[in-house]
Amino acid sequence: MTEPTPAPLPTARVDAPRRFRIPLVWVIPLVAALIGVFLAVHTWYQQGPSITIRFKTGEGLEAGKTRIKYKDVDVGQIDSVSLSEDGSHVIAGARLARSADHLLVDDTRFWMVSARVSGSAVSGLGTLLSGTYVGLDAGKSTETRHDFTALDDAPVVGFDVPGRYFVLHAETLGSIGVGTPVYFRRMPAGQVTGYRLGEQGKRIEVRVFIKAPYDRFVTRDTRFWNAGGVDVKLGADGVQVNTESLTAILAGGLAFLTPADSPDEPAAAEQTFRLFPTREEAIRRQLDERQHYTLRFAESVRGLSVGAPVDFRGITIGEVVAIQPQLNPGKADISMQVEVSLQPGRLRAPGGGQPPPDDAAFRRVVDQLVAKGLRAQLRNGNLVTGQLYVALDFFPGAGPARPDWQASPPRLPTQRGSLDELQTTLMRIVTRLDKLPIEEIGTDTRKLLASLQRSVDETEALIQRIDTLADGEVRGTLAEARAAIADTRKLVASDAPLQQDLRASLQELGRAAQALRHLADTLDRHPEALLRGKPEEKP
């Protein structure tokens, strides 16, 4: 019997796993979340450091609005503004871009930029439309810093401007201020960056910045002077007018110049210089050590002032530094003592050498010059202003004299001024005219003429008597005698030309003496009258 065929076994069916599907409604939130995470990571990555800046006031500061700019490019923003605990200043928190991280060094400067108008410049006009912002000037230090104090004003010179700083010492500040321009040969070469009172309170220290390439023209012998306004000098050298530019006239300015014979090596940064008040004083050549001498004048020094030049045949070799009266008890006299500062280096010896200023050899040379007639004399440098100056010159006819080396300072001999000599001569003539017995001469002359008149009358009477006794030949001689007597009578008559001319001559002589006396007195009070005439008398 055949076995039955077994039935096939059932095959198991394996179903594929079901996939998880996100509902379409969740896709959009998920994408938004991913974008947010990306933006947060990107913002965190791009976000720079946080810093704090201290301001004196909060003027112009608004959290979330006030921008921080470097070279007119936004590099950060003020994100908080608060008052300090003691209320003395305002603390502003700021966040800078990561790209500005390298700008935060120890000497970096911040300041508030707003529209400002000063005497020498106008700045920040763009903020009238865009609003105020905080300016940044990156320093050159290598040390990182995140806490800063803002400047009161914008820095005059940025760290990226090439050049060098120098310090000037001035007696007074005058019209100098921060931003005052500095000129070199009337070209803008720098600016004043600050000033302060010296430690001893005796001078002003002015800090200036000279930009390249002008800074290489500043050497050890460079002279700086105040060039503000118009420098008008009316003195023995006439009228002088100097100015640098229209800006210097309105807002002030400084200027500098380097002598042609100065070494070419530029001065080191922060080197100090003297700030002279005028260009004339600044360019005055400083040769060797100055020597002081005194001059004694017996005449008036009206018109001589401190700073007047000391001249030797047209070359200025010094200046007057002091004028004061000096009492001489032994002689019961008062003279005028003038102290002068001379530069012996201007009197060069043959071959270009310079005479030694203090040794015995130099004194012997001076003794020899004085023996040849070297004297100091007051001269009129300008008849319009009446200014005087001291002239050193040779007077061959001068009396014997020697320098007084024992005096302190040494004293040099002097010669009376030419104008004073003219006045002395006039007064001498007037004195001689005054001594003439003009009235006595007139009286004696009148007596002589009267006596002559009587003699003529007596002679005429005698002739008449003789005429009665004389013959014809004698009468002819008597006629000639009568004619001579008539001529003599006309000559001695009161209305005769001789007496009129004599009286007129005596009157003219008296008037001449009076005029000379008045001329001498006028020249003594107004020496400029030689040029401008007699001054008008005040009513």
Number of C-alpha atoms within 10 A of each C-alpha: 3 4 5 6 6 6 6 6 6 6 6 6 6 6 6 6 6 6 6 6 6 8 7 7 8 9 11 10 10 11 11 11 12 12 12 12 12 12 12 12 12 11 11 11 11 13 17 18 16 17 16 18 19 22 23 14 13 16 10 14 21 17 15 12 15 19 23 24 19 16 10 10 10 16 21 23 22 24 17 17 20 14 15 12 9 7 10 11 15 20 22 22 18 23 19 23 16 15 13 16 16 11 22 25 19 17 18 20 22 25 21 20 22 20 13 11 11 10 12 16 12 10 13 14 15 12 14 10 7 8 16 23 24 21 24 24 21 20 18 14 13 12 10 14 14 15 14 20 15 19 15 12 12 18 18 15 19 13 15 10 11 13 18 21 19 20 21 21 21 22 13 14 16 11 16 20 19 18 22 25 28 27 23 20 10 15 13 18 21 26 23 25 19 18 18 12 15 13 9 7 8 12 16 20 23 25 19 25 26 27 19 14 11 16 22 16 18 25 19 17 19 19 22 28 23 24 28 27 19 16 17 12 14 13 22 22 14 13 11 11 9 15 18 23 19 12 17 24 15 14 20 25 28 30 27 23 19 18 13 8 7 12 13 14 11 14 19 15 15 14 14 17 18 17 23 22 19 19 20 14 13 20 17 13 14 12 13 13 13 16 15 18 21 23 22 19 22 13 13 14 17 13 19 23 19 14 16 22 26 23 20 16 11 9 13 18 23 23 21 22 17 14 17 12 12 14 13 10 8 6 7 7 10 13 16 17 19 23 21 24 20 21 19 20 18 17 14 11 11 8 6 8 10 15 17 14 16 11 9 10 12 14 15 11 12 16 18 13 15 22 18 16 21 23 23 25 24 24 21 22 21 20 17 17 16 18 23 23 25 26 25 20 18 19 15 11 8 16 9 10 16 16 18 15 13 8 11 10 15 15 20 21 19 24 24 17 19 13 15 18 12 13 20 15 13 19 19 14 15 19 14 11 17 15 9 12 10 15 12 10 12 16 12 12 15 16 12 13 17 15 13 15 19 13 13 19 14 11 14 17 12 11 17 13 10 14 17 9 9 15 10 9 8 12 16 13 12 18 13 11 15 17 11 13 18 13 12 14 17 15 16 20 16 14 10 12 13 14 18 13 11 13 15 12 12 16 14 12 16 16 12 14 19 14 13 19 19 15 16 20 15 17 17 17 11 17 25 20 17 12 10 11 10 14 10 6 5 4 3
